[in-house]
Amino acid sequence: MAYKISDSCVNCGACEGECPVGAISEQNGKREIDSSACVSCGTCAAACPTEAIAEE
C-alpha cells in the first residue's frame, strides 16, 4: 500500500531526500508521491515534520 501526502504538507522537502526510490517530487507547488514507484517503506512519513504523510 502506497503512502500519500495530505494537505497539511508545508512543502519543506524533508521527505523527498529520504525516499530510497525517488518516488517523491514537487508538482504544482506541493510534494507528491508516485504511488507506482512507492515501496511502502515509511521512510518519508518518519521524516515529515508535520506528520502529513500516511499510508493510503
Number of C-alpha atoms within 10 A of each C-alpha: 11 16 20 20 22 14 11 10 17 14 17 12 17 15 23 22 14 18 20 13 12 14 19 23 15 12 9 6 8 14 22 19 22 15 15 9 12 19 16 15 15 16 15 26 22 15 17 21 13 14 14 15 23 16 12 10
